[in-house]
């Protein structure tokens, strides 16, 4: 899905296709990228189940437990020569939809709001934000809240 300067690919596993739309997810991601001043980027978004996210978490993070969102960056690690088209290839955000539903119910908010929060969180990780240290966490949370407020969530 290419609109403007960002190329966003969305894959939604069948059980969740009726609950969340590709265009809406792409729009949320696009507004986060625009809000952060990213000039041009490629990004993948996957909405799947808890088992798939747990397997990814186990394989790539060494944590055998479910989680709500994972970010797989293409910009971390060794430096690669930048592409001639100046498009930032960020990576992929993977959201566990059943976990998002549970967390939304726990917080008394719509699932759409929770998914938007998880997607914003994941994209911010791909842009280099982290929450390992208290100062980093405060900055990242403030960014999330500002972006979600701008999105109406």
Rosetta constraint file for C-alpha pairs under 8 A:
AtomPair CA 1 CA 7 HARMONIC 5.97 0.50
AtomPair CA 1 CA 8 HARMONIC 5.31 0.50
AtomPair CA 1 CA 9 HARMONIC 5.69 0.50
AtomPair CA 1 CA 10 HARMONIC 7.62 0.50
AtomPair CA 1 CA 23 HARMONIC 7.87 0.50
AtomPair CA 1 CA 26 HARMONIC 7.49 0.50
AtomPair CA 2 CA 6 HARMONIC 6.14 0.50
AtomPair CA 2 CA 7 HARMONIC 4.48 0.50
AtomPair CA 2 CA 8 HARMONIC 6.18 0.50
AtomPair CA 3 CA 7 HARMONIC 6.80 0.50
AtomPair CA 5 CA 39 HARMONIC 7.01 0.50
AtomPair CA 5 CA 40 HARMONIC 4.91 0.50
AtomPair CA 5 CA 41 HARMONIC 6.95 0.50
AtomPair CA 6 CA 30 HARMONIC 6.77 0.50
AtomPair CA 6 CA 40 HARMONIC 5.23 0.50
AtomPair CA 6 CA 41 HARMONIC 4.85 0.50
AtomPair CA 6 CA 42 HARMONIC 5.86 0.50
AtomPair CA 6 CA 43 HARMONIC 7.83 0.50
AtomPair CA 7 CA 40 HARMONIC 7.99 0.50
AtomPair CA 7 CA 41 HARMONIC 6.24 0.50
AtomPair CA 7 CA 42 HARMONIC 4.69 0.50
AtomPair CA 7 CA 43 HARMONIC 6.47 0.50
AtomPair CA 8 CA 26 HARMONIC 6.07 0.50
AtomPair CA 8 CA 29 HARMONIC 7.95 0.50
AtomPair CA 8 CA 30 HARMONIC 7.88 0.50
AtomPair CA 8 CA 42 HARMONIC 5.70 0.50
AtomPair CA 8 CA 43 HARMONIC 4.88 0.50
AtomPair CA 8 CA 44 HARMONIC 5.74 0.50
AtomPair CA 8 CA 45 HARMONIC 7.45 0.50
AtomPair CA 9 CA 26 HARMONIC 7.63 0.50
AtomPair CA 9 CA 42 HARMONIC 7.92 0.50
AtomPair CA 9 CA 43 HARMONIC 6.33 0.50
AtomPair CA 9 CA 44 HARMONIC 4.72 0.50
AtomPair CA 9 CA 45 HARMONIC 6.16 0.50
AtomPair CA 10 CA 22 HARMONIC 5.78 0.50
AtomPair CA 10 CA 25 HARMONIC 7.51 0.50
AtomPair CA 10 CA 26 HARMONIC 7.05 0.50
AtomPair CA 10 CA 44 HARMONIC 5.89 0.50
AtomPair CA 10 CA 45 HARMONIC 4.71 0.50
AtomPair CA 10 CA 46 HARMONIC 5.90 0.50
AtomPair CA 11 CA 22 HARMONIC 7.42 0.50
AtomPair CA 11 CA 44 HARMONIC 7.96 0.50
AtomPair CA 11 CA 45 HARMONIC 6.25 0.50
AtomPair CA 11 CA 46 HARMONIC 4.81 0.50
AtomPair CA 11 CA 47 HARMONIC 6.36 0.50
AtomPair CA 12 CA 16 HARMONIC 6.43 0.50
AtomPair CA 12 CA 17 HARMONIC 5.66 0.50
AtomPair CA 12 CA 22 HARMONIC 7.42 0.50
AtomPair CA 12 CA 46 HARMONIC 5.78 0.50
AtomPair CA 12 CA 47 HARMONIC 4.70 0.50
AtomPair CA 12 CA 48 HARMONIC 6.40 0.50
AtomPair CA 13 CA 17 HARMONIC 6.31 0.50
AtomPair CA 13 CA 46 HARMONIC 7.82 0.50
AtomPair CA 13 CA 47 HARMONIC 6.13 0.50
AtomPair CA 13 CA 48 HARMONIC 5.31 0.50
AtomPair CA 13 CA 49 HARMONIC 7.83 0.50
AtomPair CA 14 CA 18 HARMONIC 8.00 0.50
AtomPair CA 16 CA 20 HARMONIC 6.47 0.50
AtomPair CA 16 CA 47 HARMONIC 7.45 0.50
AtomPair CA 16 CA 48 HARMONIC 7.45 0.50
AtomPair CA 16 CA 97 HARMONIC 7.23 0.50
AtomPair CA 17 CA 21 HARMONIC 6.62 0.50
AtomPair CA 20 CA 24 HARMONIC 7.43 0.50
AtomPair CA 20 CA 25 HARMONIC 7.53 0.50
AtomPair CA 20 CA 112 HARMONIC 7.59 0.50
AtomPair CA 21 CA 25 HARMONIC 6.26 0.50
AtomPair CA 22 CA 26 HARMONIC 6.07 0.50
AtomPair CA 23 CA 27 HARMONIC 6.00 0.50
AtomPair CA 24 CA 28 HARMONIC 6.27 0.50
AtomPair CA 25 CA 29 HARMONIC 6.27 0.50
AtomPair CA 25 CA 45 HARMONIC 7.90 0.50
AtomPair CA 25 CA 116 HARMONIC 7.65 0.50
AtomPair CA 25 CA 119 HARMONIC 8.00 0.50
AtomPair CA 26 CA 30 HARMONIC 5.95 0.50
AtomPair CA 27 CA 31 HARMONIC 6.15 0.50
AtomPair CA 28 CA 32 HARMONIC 6.36 0.50
AtomPair CA 28 CA 116 HARMONIC 6.64 0.50
AtomPair CA 28 CA 119 HARMONIC 7.61 0.50
AtomPair CA 28 CA 120 HARMONIC 7.56 0.50
AtomPair CA 28 CA 151 HARMONIC 7.42 0.50
AtomPair CA 29 CA 33 HARMONIC 6.23 0.50
AtomPair CA 29 CA 119 HARMONIC 6.86 0.50
AtomPair CA 29 CA 120 HARMONIC 6.76 0.50
AtomPair CA 29 CA 123 HARMONIC 7.09 0.50
AtomPair CA 30 CA 34 HARMONIC 6.05 0.50
AtomPair CA 31 CA 35 HARMONIC 5.80 0.50
AtomPair CA 31 CA 147 HARMONIC 7.99 0.50
AtomPair CA 31 CA 151 HARMONIC 7.65 0.50
AtomPair CA 32 CA 36 HARMONIC 6.22 0.50
AtomPair CA 32 CA 120 HARMONIC 6.34 0.50
AtomPair CA 32 CA 123 HARMONIC 7.36 0.50
AtomPair CA 32 CA 147 HARMONIC 6.38 0.50
AtomPair CA 33 CA 37 HARMONIC 6.30 0.50
AtomPair CA 33 CA 38 HARMONIC 5.31 0.50
AtomPair CA 33 CA 123 HARMONIC 7.75 0.50
AtomPair CA 34 CA 38 HARMONIC 5.74 0.50
AtomPair CA 34 CA 39 HARMONIC 7.54 0.50
AtomPair CA 35 CA 147 HARMONIC 6.92 0.50
AtomPair CA 39 CA 87 HARMONIC 7.86 0.50
AtomPair CA 40 CA 86 HARMONIC 7.34 0.50
AtomPair CA 40 CA 87 HARMONIC 5.04 0.50
AtomPair CA 40 CA 88 HARMONIC 6.09 0.50
AtomPair CA 41 CA 87 HARMONIC 5.08 0.50
AtomPair CA 41 CA 88 HARMONIC 4.43 0.50
AtomPair CA 41 CA 89 HARMONIC 5.63 0.50
AtomPair CA 41 CA 90 HARMONIC 6.68 0.50
AtomPair CA 42 CA 87 HARMONIC 6.91 0.50
AtomPair CA 42 CA 88 HARMONIC 6.21 0.50
AtomPair CA 42 CA 89 HARMONIC 4.77 0.50
AtomPair CA 42 CA 90 HARMONIC 5.98 0.50
AtomPair CA 42 CA 91 HARMONIC 7.38 0.50
AtomPair CA 43 CA 89 HARMONIC 6.57 0.50
AtomPair CA 43 CA 90 HARMONIC 5.57 0.50
AtomPair CA 43 CA 91 HARMONIC 5.45 0.50
AtomPair CA 43 CA 92 HARMONIC 5.81 0.50
AtomPair CA 43 CA 93 HARMONIC 7.89 0.50
AtomPair CA 44 CA 91 HARMONIC 6.16 0.50
AtomPair CA 44 CA 92 HARMONIC 4.35 0.50
AtomPair CA 44 CA 93 HARMONIC 6.25 0.50
AtomPair CA 45 CA 92 HARMONIC 5.59 0.50
AtomPair CA 45 CA 93 HARMONIC 4.90 0.50
AtomPair CA 45 CA 94 HARMONIC 5.93 0.50
AtomPair CA 45 CA 95 HARMONIC 7.80 0.50
AtomPair CA 46 CA 92 HARMONIC 7.44 0.50
AtomPair CA 46 CA 93 HARMONIC 6.26 0.50
AtomPair CA 46 CA 94 HARMONIC 4.67 0.50
AtomPair CA 46 CA 95 HARMONIC 6.18 0.50
AtomPair CA 47 CA 94 HARMONIC 5.93 0.50
AtomPair CA 47 CA 95 HARMONIC 4.88 0.50
AtomPair CA 47 CA 96 HARMONIC 6.11 0.50
AtomPair CA 47 CA 97 HARMONIC 6.16 0.50
AtomPair CA 48 CA 52 HARMONIC 6.65 0.50
AtomPair CA 48 CA 53 HARMONIC 7.25 0.50
AtomPair CA 48 CA 94 HARMONIC 7.27 0.50
AtomPair CA 48 CA 95 HARMONIC 6.24 0.50
AtomPair CA 48 CA 96 HARMONIC 5.25 0.50
AtomPair CA 48 CA 97 HARMONIC 5.98 0.50
AtomPair CA 49 CA 53 HARMONIC 6.54 0.50
AtomPair CA 49 CA 95 HARMONIC 7.96 0.50
AtomPair CA 49 CA 96 HARMONIC 5.02 0.50
AtomPair CA 49 CA 97 HARMONIC 5.89 0.50
AtomPair CA 49 CA 98 HARMONIC 6.18 0.50
AtomPair CA 50 CA 54 HARMONIC 5.99 0.50
AtomPair CA 50 CA 66 HARMONIC 6.15 0.50
AtomPair CA 50 CA 67 HARMONIC 7.51 0.50
AtomPair CA 50 CA 68 HARMONIC 7.96 0.50
AtomPair CA 50 CA 96 HARMONIC 5.22 0.50
AtomPair CA 50 CA 97 HARMONIC 7.30 0.50
AtomPair CA 50 CA 98 HARMONIC 6.38 0.50
AtomPair CA 50 CA 99 HARMONIC 6.69 0.50
AtomPair CA 51 CA 55 HARMONIC 6.14 0.50
AtomPair CA 51 CA 66 HARMONIC 7.25 0.50
AtomPair CA 52 CA 56 HARMONIC 6.29 0.50
AtomPair CA 52 CA 96 HARMONIC 7.95 0.50
AtomPair CA 53 CA 57 HARMONIC 6.02 0.50
AtomPair CA 53 CA 66 HARMONIC 6.32 0.50
AtomPair CA 53 CA 67 HARMONIC 6.76 0.50
AtomPair CA 53 CA 68 HARMONIC 7.79 0.50
AtomPair CA 53 CA 69 HARMONIC 7.70 0.50
AtomPair CA 53 CA 70 HARMONIC 7.55 0.50
AtomPair CA 53 CA 94 HARMONIC 7.26 0.50
AtomPair CA 53 CA 95 HARMONIC 7.45 0.50
AtomPair CA 53 CA 96 HARMONIC 6.12 0.50
AtomPair CA 54 CA 58 HARMONIC 6.07 0.50
AtomPair CA 54 CA 64 HARMONIC 6.42 0.50
AtomPair CA 54 CA 65 HARMONIC 5.45 0.50
AtomPair CA 54 CA 66 HARMONIC 4.32 0.50
AtomPair CA 54 CA 67 HARMONIC 6.62 0.50
AtomPair CA 55 CA 59 HARMONIC 6.07 0.50
AtomPair CA 55 CA 64 HARMONIC 7.33 0.50
AtomPair CA 56 CA 60 HARMONIC 5.85 0.50
AtomPair CA 56 CA 61 HARMONIC 7.62 0.50
AtomPair CA 57 CA 61 HARMONIC 5.09 0.50
AtomPair CA 57 CA 62 HARMONIC 6.45 0.50
AtomPair CA 57 CA 63 HARMONIC 5.60 0.50
AtomPair CA 57 CA 64 HARMONIC 6.50 0.50
AtomPair CA 57 CA 65 HARMONIC 6.96 0.50
AtomPair CA 57 CA 66 HARMONIC 7.16 0.50
AtomPair CA 57 CA 67 HARMONIC 7.54 0.50
AtomPair CA 57 CA 70 HARMONIC 7.49 0.50
AtomPair CA 58 CA 62 HARMONIC 4.57 0.50
AtomPair CA 58 CA 63 HARMONIC 4.55 0.50
AtomPair CA 58 CA 64 HARMONIC 4.49 0.50
AtomPair CA 58 CA 65 HARMONIC 6.96 0.50
AtomPair CA 59 CA 63 HARMONIC 7.70 0.50
AtomPair CA 67 CA 96 HARMONIC 7.21 0.50
AtomPair CA 67 CA 99 HARMONIC 7.39 0.50
AtomPair CA 68 CA 95 HARMONIC 5.96 0.50
AtomPair CA 68 CA 96 HARMONIC 5.18 0.50
AtomPair CA 68 CA 97 HARMONIC 7.69 0.50
AtomPair CA 68 CA 99 HARMONIC 5.60 0.50
AtomPair CA 68 CA 100 HARMONIC 6.34 0.50
AtomPair CA 68 CA 118 HARMONIC 7.31 0.50
AtomPair CA 69 CA 93 HARMONIC 7.00 0.50
AtomPair CA 69 CA 94 HARMONIC 5.56 0.50
AtomPair CA 69 CA 95 HARMONIC 4.54 0.50
AtomPair CA 69 CA 96 HARMONIC 6.20 0.50
AtomPair CA 69 CA 118 HARMONIC 6.18 0.50
AtomPair CA 69 CA 119 HARMONIC 7.69 0.50
AtomPair CA 69 CA 122 HARMONIC 6.60 0.50
AtomPair CA 70 CA 93 HARMONIC 5.79 0.50
AtomPair CA 70 CA 94 HARMONIC 5.15 0.50
AtomPair CA 70 CA 95 HARMONIC 6.67 0.50
AtomPair CA 70 CA 122 HARMONIC 6.56 0.50
AtomPair CA 71 CA 91 HARMONIC 7.41 0.50
AtomPair CA 71 CA 92 HARMONIC 5.79 0.50
AtomPair CA 71 CA 93 HARMONIC 4.57 0.50
AtomPair CA 71 CA 94 HARMONIC 6.37 0.50
AtomPair CA 71 CA 122 HARMONIC 5.39 0.50
AtomPair CA 71 CA 123 HARMONIC 7.40 0.50
AtomPair CA 71 CA 125 HARMONIC 6.57 0.50
AtomPair CA 71 CA 126 HARMONIC 6.48 0.50
AtomPair CA 72 CA 91 HARMONIC 5.47 0.50
AtomPair CA 72 CA 92 HARMONIC 5.14 0.50
AtomPair CA 72 CA 93 HARMONIC 6.42 0.50
AtomPair CA 72 CA 126 HARMONIC 7.25 0.50
AtomPair CA 73 CA 90 HARMONIC 5.79 0.50
AtomPair CA 73 CA 91 HARMONIC 4.54 0.50
AtomPair CA 73 CA 92 HARMONIC 6.59 0.50
AtomPair CA 73 CA 126 HARMONIC 5.41 0.50
AtomPair CA 74 CA 89 HARMONIC 6.44 0.50
AtomPair CA 74 CA 90 HARMONIC 5.32 0.50
AtomPair CA 74 CA 91 HARMONIC 4.82 0.50
AtomPair CA 75 CA 79 HARMONIC 7.64 0.50
AtomPair CA 75 CA 89 HARMONIC 7.24 0.50
AtomPair CA 75 CA 90 HARMONIC 6.07 0.50
AtomPair CA 75 CA 91 HARMONIC 7.53 0.50
AtomPair CA 75 CA 126 HARMONIC 7.61 0.50
AtomPair CA 82 CA 86 HARMONIC 6.95 0.50
AtomPair CA 83 CA 87 HARMONIC 6.85 0.50
AtomPair CA 90 CA 126 HARMONIC 5.92 0.50
AtomPair CA 90 CA 127 HARMONIC 7.34 0.50
AtomPair CA 91 CA 126 HARMONIC 6.84 0.50
AtomPair CA 92 CA 126 HARMONIC 7.97 0.50
AtomPair CA 93 CA 119 HARMONIC 6.98 0.50
AtomPair CA 93 CA 122 HARMONIC 5.62 0.50
AtomPair CA 93 CA 123 HARMONIC 6.79 0.50
AtomPair CA 94 CA 122 HARMONIC 7.96 0.50
AtomPair CA 95 CA 100 HARMONIC 7.77 0.50
AtomPair CA 95 CA 115 HARMONIC 7.67 0.50
AtomPair CA 95 CA 118 HARMONIC 7.10 0.50
AtomPair CA 95 CA 119 HARMONIC 7.35 0.50
AtomPair CA 96 CA 100 HARMONIC 6.32 0.50
AtomPair CA 97 CA 101 HARMONIC 6.22 0.50
AtomPair CA 97 CA 115 HARMONIC 7.59 0.50
AtomPair CA 98 CA 102 HARMONIC 6.34 0.50
AtomPair CA 99 CA 103 HARMONIC 6.07 0.50
AtomPair CA 100 CA 104 HARMONIC 6.01 0.50
AtomPair CA 100 CA 111 HARMONIC 6.44 0.50
AtomPair CA 100 CA 114 HARMONIC 5.91 0.50
AtomPair CA 100 CA 115 HARMONIC 6.09 0.50
AtomPair CA 100 CA 118 HARMONIC 7.90 0.50
AtomPair CA 101 CA 105 HARMONIC 6.30 0.50
AtomPair CA 101 CA 111 HARMONIC 5.32 0.50
AtomPair CA 101 CA 114 HARMONIC 7.56 0.50
AtomPair CA 102 CA 106 HARMONIC 6.20 0.50
AtomPair CA 103 CA 107 HARMONIC 6.17 0.50
AtomPair CA 103 CA 114 HARMONIC 7.20 0.50
AtomPair CA 104 CA 108 HARMONIC 5.89 0.50
AtomPair CA 104 CA 109 HARMONIC 5.12 0.50
AtomPair CA 104 CA 110 HARMONIC 5.86 0.50
AtomPair CA 104 CA 111 HARMONIC 5.12 0.50
AtomPair CA 104 CA 113 HARMONIC 7.60 0.50
AtomPair CA 104 CA 114 HARMONIC 5.57 0.50
AtomPair CA 105 CA 109 HARMONIC 6.28 0.50
AtomPair CA 105 CA 110 HARMONIC 7.45 0.50
AtomPair CA 105 CA 111 HARMONIC 7.56 0.50
AtomPair CA 109 CA 113 HARMONIC 6.73 0.50
AtomPair CA 109 CA 114 HARMONIC 7.34 0.50
AtomPair CA 110 CA 114 HARMONIC 6.72 0.50
AtomPair CA 111 CA 115 HARMONIC 6.15 0.50
AtomPair CA 112 CA 116 HARMONIC 6.13 0.50
AtomPair CA 113 CA 117 HARMONIC 6.18 0.50
AtomPair CA 113 CA 153 HARMONIC 5.63 0.50
AtomPair CA 114 CA 118 HARMONIC 6.19 0.50
AtomPair CA 115 CA 119 HARMONIC 6.05 0.50
AtomPair CA 116 CA 120 HARMONIC 6.07 0.50
AtomPair CA 116 CA 148 HARMONIC 7.40 0.50
AtomPair CA 116 CA 153 HARMONIC 7.61 0.50
AtomPair CA 117 CA 121 HARMONIC 6.08 0.50
AtomPair CA 117 CA 144 HARMONIC 7.17 0.50
AtomPair CA 117 CA 148 HARMONIC 6.79 0.50
AtomPair CA 118 CA 122 HARMONIC 6.07 0.50
AtomPair CA 119 CA 123 HARMONIC 6.10 0.50
AtomPair CA 120 CA 124 HARMONIC 6.10 0.50
AtomPair CA 120 CA 144 HARMONIC 6.33 0.50
AtomPair CA 120 CA 147 HARMONIC 7.54 0.50
AtomPair CA 120 CA 148 HARMONIC 7.63 0.50
AtomPair CA 121 CA 125 HARMONIC 6.38 0.50
AtomPair CA 121 CA 144 HARMONIC 6.41 0.50
AtomPair CA 122 CA 126 HARMONIC 6.48 0.50
AtomPair CA 123 CA 127 HARMONIC 6.32 0.50
AtomPair CA 124 CA 128 HARMONIC 6.47 0.50
AtomPair CA 124 CA 129 HARMONIC 5.45 0.50
AtomPair CA 124 CA 130 HARMONIC 7.92 0.50
AtomPair CA 124 CA 140 HARMONIC 7.55 0.50
AtomPair CA 124 CA 144 HARMONIC 7.93 0.50
AtomPair CA 125 CA 129 HARMONIC 4.77 0.50
AtomPair CA 125 CA 130 HARMONIC 5.95 0.50
AtomPair CA 129 CA 136 HARMONIC 7.34 0.50
AtomPair CA 129 CA 140 HARMONIC 6.16 0.50
AtomPair CA 130 CA 136 HARMONIC 5.89 0.50
AtomPair CA 130 CA 137 HARMONIC 6.56 0.50
AtomPair CA 130 CA 140 HARMONIC 6.61 0.50
AtomPair CA 131 CA 135 HARMONIC 7.80 0.50
AtomPair CA 131 CA 136 HARMONIC 4.92 0.50
AtomPair CA 131 CA 137 HARMONIC 3.88 0.50
AtomPair CA 131 CA 138 HARMONIC 7.66 0.50
AtomPair CA 131 CA 140 HARMONIC 6.62 0.50
AtomPair CA 132 CA 136 HARMONIC 6.63 0.50
AtomPair CA 132 CA 137 HARMONIC 6.65 0.50
AtomPair CA 133 CA 137 HARMONIC 6.08 0.50
AtomPair CA 134 CA 138 HARMONIC 6.20 0.50
AtomPair CA 135 CA 139 HARMONIC 6.31 0.50
AtomPair CA 136 CA 140 HARMONIC 6.08 0.50
AtomPair CA 137 CA 141 HARMONIC 5.95 0.50
AtomPair CA 138 CA 142 HARMONIC 6.06 0.50
AtomPair CA 139 CA 143 HARMONIC 6.23 0.50
AtomPair CA 140 CA 144 HARMONIC 6.17 0.50
AtomPair CA 141 CA 145 HARMONIC 6.11 0.50
AtomPair CA 142 CA 146 HARMONIC 6.14 0.50
AtomPair CA 143 CA 147 HARMONIC 6.09 0.50
AtomPair CA 144 CA 148 HARMONIC 6.00 0.50
AtomPair CA 145 CA 149 HARMONIC 5.98 0.50
AtomPair CA 146 CA 150 HARMONIC 6.26 0.50
AtomPair CA 147 CA 151 HARMONIC 6.31 0.50
AtomPair CA 148 CA 152 HARMONIC 6.17 0.50
AtomPair CA 148 CA 153 HARMONIC 5.03 0.50
AtomPair CA 149 CA 153 HARMONIC 5.43 0.50
